[in-house]
């Protein structure tokens, strides 16, 4: 009896911020069949400005970075992930959505980024990496933000209080942007 094996690669359309995009992914990457609820919530509530230099931290196959780059084409978007397969698919998605304002790098957090500062850093923070690594990411984000730069994160709601405490400790401020049953989008600004 033959077993139906799923295709190795997935492809799907997505409507994000009123823009039609197409994405390719593969099994083993986060949410390979479509944009997950947390990422979608984050994308819809980011304040991106003309000319912003942006970072999609832990980009996966690039849903956030591609959307930001398409939404404000005067922006420059950097996308980083520690997974070489994710980076490969992020590059593919940049190309298939015909974007010229994206740079995709293999990097464990901020470790292999060019020496630049960002107006905007965004991330769908993974819940399963441990609070120590999340604290490192948040502290590093402050270092890489320009004055008045903004950090937007989405987390599962169980991490809401942790993010609130750490934003206030590291940045001195915290704003809950949007909350749903399962996810919370939060923002901090570098003074």
N, C-alpha and C positions, 0 to 999 in steps of 0.2 A: 504494500500500500504506500503510495507516494505521499509525502508530507509537503504541504504548501510552505515554502520558505519565503519570507518577506524579501522584497528588494533591498539591496544593500544601502541604497541611497533613497532618501525621501525628497519630495519637492512639493511645495504648497504656496498658494497665493496668500497674501495678508493685506488687510486694509488697516493702516495705522496712521493716526492723525490726518485722516482724509486722503491718504496717499496709497495708491496700489503698488505693492511690492511683491517680489517673488523670492522665495528662499529655498535653498537646498540644505540638507542635513544628512546625518547618518546615525544609525543606532549606536548608542554609547555616548552621544552628546545629549545634553539636557534638552528635553522637550522637542524631539526630532520630527514630530508630526504636525506641529503648529505652535503658535506663540502662546506660552503659558499665561495664566491669569495675572501673576505678579508682574511679569515683564510688561504685559499689556497695560496694566494699571500705571506702572512707572512711566512708560512711554507717553501716555496721554496726559501726564501731569508735570512734565519737565518744562521749565521755563528756559528756552534756548534763545539767544539773541544773535542778531546779524554779526558775523565776524568772530564769534566765539571760537576759542580753541578748546576742544572737548576730548575727554577720555572716557571710553567704555571699558571699565575695569572688569575683567573676567567675561569677555565678550561672547564666549561660546561661538555659535555660527554667525553672530553679528546682528541680531535683530535690533538691538538698541542703537548701535553705532550707525548702521545702514539707514535706519529711520531718521536719526538726527541729521545725517549728512544730506539726505534727500529733502528733508523738511526745510533746512536753512543751508542753501548751497554756498553761501559766503563763509560758512564755518569750515574749520579744519578739524577732522575727527580722527583721533588715534584709537585703535582698538587693540587690546592685549588679552592674551589668555596663556596659561601655562601648558595647555594641551595642544600638541602640534596638529592633531586632527581638527580641533576647533579652529585653529588659525588657518588651516587649509580651506575649510568651508567658509570662514569669514571672508577670506580673499576671493573665493569663488562668488559669494553673494555681493561683494562690492562690485565685481566685474559684471555680473549678470544684471545688476540694477544700474549699470553705467555711471558709476560715481568716480569722480576725479579728485575728490577732497578727503579721501580716507587713506590712512596708513595703518597696516595691520602688523603687529609684532608678536613674536613668541616671547613671553616674559612672565616670570612668577611674580605677580603683583607689579610693583614699580621697578623691579631689579634691572630690566633691560630696556628702559625707556630713554629716549633722547633727553638731554638736560634742558627741559622746557617747563614752563608753568602753565596751568590750565585755568580757563574761566569757569569750566564746568566739568565735573567728574560725576559719572553715573555708574551704578552697579546694582544688579540683582544679586545681593549677597547670599551665598549658599549657607544654609542653616547647619550643615553637617561638617564644617571645617574646624569648629572649635572657637571658643570665645577669644583665646589668645591670638589666633591669626586674624580674627575680625578686628581686634584692638590694634594690631600692627597695620592693617589696611587703613583704618580710620586715621591713625596717627600719620602714616605716610601720605595719605590724601591731603592732610592739612599742609604738609611740607610742599606738596606739588601744586597747590592752589595759589593763584594770584591773590593779592588783597581784594576782598569782596568777591572772591571766587566761591562757587556754590557746589556743594556735594549733595547729590540726591541718591538715596538708596531705597530699595524695596526689600522687605524681609517678611518672613512669616510672622503673623501677629504675636506668636510666642516670644519673639525677640524684641518686641516693641520697647519694653522697659529698659532692656540692655542697651539698645541703640540710643534711647533718650538720655540715659545716664552718661554714656560715653561721648555723645555729641556735646553735652553740657560740660563735661570734664575737658575734652580736647579742644573744642571750638568756642566754648562759652555760650553757645546758643543751640536751640533745637526748635524745629517747626514741623508739626505733623501736617503733611500736605493733603493726604487722603487716606482713609481707612476703610477697609472692607472686612468681612468676617475673617478671611484667611490671610490677608496681606495688609501691610502698612507702608506707605511711602512717606519718608522723612527727609528733611533738608537741613543742612547747616551751612553757615557762611563763614568764611575766614575773615577775621577782623583786619 
